[in-house]
């Protein structure tokens, strides 16, 4: 996992990418690959990470496997790629909500000292169903030797949905992402309880809004 200072810098570049002129022009173009140029960037992160951030922030619906392979070939590991995706998704979700309700974006935290865990879950495998390895319930069958593996079992067993598994190559990122999901959307047990309404709008209204937002943002999940 990236150091705290790197994560905060990635978050800062994510917020800055929304103002990038090249990203805007590419988004409007028939193909993002038809326009060359340079990103409007903060100038801290290496090119390979800036490329990942700006493309995911500005035009995720037109990312390709070749683009992903090029990012990995540039020196980004699949674990680092997943962690960066997690930071991007979190920042975009929170910043978008702030804009929607008319309040300023939250200030980023001050980096704290410390070293990353650099743990890779041995239960994550690549099966061709995604660009990166993921954990699925069947991976967790059998003996679980460590506390980490037991925690993974409690989180993923019986939950085969791809959206819940998408960041599972970096378990801490997946845990954090779904804490945000439960805050902004609904906790899992509320989602499936149709006998009560827990928000100011109904389940059906929530899903209608979510579906419309997904279409507008070219979310193909």
Helices and strands as residue ranges (DSSP letters): H 4-17, H 21-28, G 32-34, H 47-59, G 60-62, H 65-73, H 78-101, G 137-140, H 147-156, H 162-165, H 171-184, H 188-191, H 203-216
